[in-house]
Amino acid sequence: MAALCCRVLAQTSRRNVIYSTARYANKMMADPLEHATGLEKRELLAEAAGNDNPFDMKIFKRGPGTKDSPNLVPSCFESRIVGCVCEEDATSVNWMWLHQGTPRRCECGYWFKLTKRAPV
């Protein structure tokens, strides 16, 4: 009786595995854009349109950074936190808040100014 139960169990488990793989073999994974919503969907659409940096999160090199010609930092909000690596070999970042309309000077002497940008 035990041998019969083992044989039946082995045959049914093999059948389920065979049927399950045959049943789903022709299906593909759906595109993530079809399932995304909200901010994630806007990010995927921006990347599909060719904008690989939709939230302006990439590091960029500082320009002259004088008071007359400050480094422009885009933002769709009234204020933004900005990190400045003052020396090339520095291991720390100096963080500061930038507010709309008023340029701000970092400890190293570079000036930064917030500019208006359309949201994603």
C-alpha positions as CSV (number, residue, x, y, z in Angstrom):
1,M,0.0,0.0,0.0
2,A,2.8,2.4,0.9
3,A,4.6,1.7,-2.5
4,L,1.3,2.4,-4.3
5,C,0.9,5.7,-2.5
6,C,4.5,6.7,-3.3
7,R,4.0,5.8,-7.0
8,V,0.7,7.8,-7.2
9,L,2.3,10.8,-5.4
10,A,5.3,10.8,-7.7
11,Q,3.2,10.6,-10.9
12,T,0.8,13.4,-9.8
13,S,3.7,15.6,-8.9
14,R,5.4,15.0,-12.2
15,R,2.1,15.8,-14.0
16,N,1.6,19.1,-12.2
17,V,5.1,20.2,-13.0
18,I,4.8,19.3,-16.7
19,Y,1.4,20.9,-16.9
20,S,2.5,24.1,-15.1
21,T,5.5,24.6,-17.3
22,A,3.5,23.9,-20.5
23,R,0.7,26.2,-19.4
24,Y,3.0,29.3,-18.8
25,A,5.7,28.6,-21.4
26,N,4.2,30.9,-24.1
27,K,3.6,33.9,-21.7
28,M,6.0,36.8,-21.4
29,M,6.6,39.3,-18.5
30,A,4.6,42.5,-18.9
31,D,6.2,45.8,-19.5
32,P,6.9,47.7,-16.3
33,L,5.5,50.9,-17.8
34,E,2.0,49.2,-18.0
35,H,2.0,48.5,-14.2
36,A,3.7,51.7,-13.0
37,T,1.6,54.5,-11.5
38,G,2.3,58.0,-10.1
39,L,5.8,59.3,-9.8
40,E,7.4,56.0,-11.0
41,K,5.3,56.2,-14.2
42,R,6.3,59.8,-14.8
43,E,10.0,58.8,-14.3
44,L,9.7,55.9,-16.8
45,L,8.0,58.1,-19.3
46,A,10.7,60.8,-18.9
47,E,13.5,58.2,-19.4
48,A,11.6,56.8,-22.5
49,A,11.5,60.4,-23.9
50,G,15.3,60.7,-23.5
51,N,15.7,62.4,-20.2
52,D,18.0,60.2,-18.2
53,N,18.1,62.6,-15.2
54,P,14.4,63.5,-14.6
55,F,14.9,64.6,-11.0
56,D,18.3,66.4,-11.4
57,M,20.0,64.1,-9.0
58,K,23.2,63.6,-10.9
59,I,26.4,65.3,-9.8
60,F,27.6,68.1,-12.0
61,K,30.8,70.1,-12.1
62,R,30.8,73.6,-10.6
63,G,31.1,76.6,-12.9
64,P,32.8,79.9,-12.1
65,G,30.6,80.3,-9.0
66,T,31.1,84.0,-8.5
67,K,28.4,86.3,-7.0
68,D,27.7,87.8,-10.5
69,S,27.6,84.3,-12.2
70,P,26.5,81.7,-9.6
71,N,26.1,78.0,-10.2
72,L,22.5,77.5,-11.2
73,V,20.7,74.6,-9.4
74,P,17.3,73.7,-10.9
75,S,14.4,72.9,-8.7
76,C,10.6,72.8,-8.9
77,F,10.2,73.7,-5.3
78,E,10.8,76.9,-3.3
79,S,13.9,75.5,-1.6
80,R,16.4,72.6,-2.1
81,I,19.2,71.1,-0.2
82,V,22.5,71.2,-2.1
83,G,25.8,69.4,-1.3
84,C,29.2,71.0,-2.2
85,V,32.4,69.0,-2.3
86,C,34.7,72.0,-1.6
87,E,38.0,70.3,-2.4
88,E,38.6,67.7,-5.1
89,D,40.0,65.1,-2.7
90,A,37.6,65.9,0.2
91,T,35.8,62.9,1.8
92,S,33.0,65.0,3.2
93,V,30.2,67.1,1.7
94,N,29.1,70.5,2.9
95,W,25.3,70.6,2.8
96,M,23.3,73.9,2.6
97,W,19.7,75.0,1.9
98,L,19.1,77.1,-1.1
99,H,15.9,79.3,-1.3
100,Q,14.3,80.8,-4.3
101,G,15.6,84.2,-5.3
102,T,18.6,84.5,-2.9
103,P,22.0,83.2,-4.0
104,R,24.0,81.5,-1.2
105,R,27.7,81.2,-0.7
106,C,29.4,77.9,0.3
107,E,32.2,77.8,2.9
108,C,34.7,77.3,0.0
109,G,33.6,80.6,-1.7
110,Y,31.4,79.2,-4.5
111,W,28.0,80.8,-5.0
112,F,24.8,78.9,-5.8
113,K,21.4,80.1,-6.9
114,L,18.1,78.2,-7.3
115,T,16.4,78.4,-10.6
116,K,12.8,77.5,-11.4
117,R,12.2,74.3,-13.3
118,A,9.0,72.5,-14.4
119,P,8.2,69.4,-12.4
120,V,8.5,65.9,-13.9
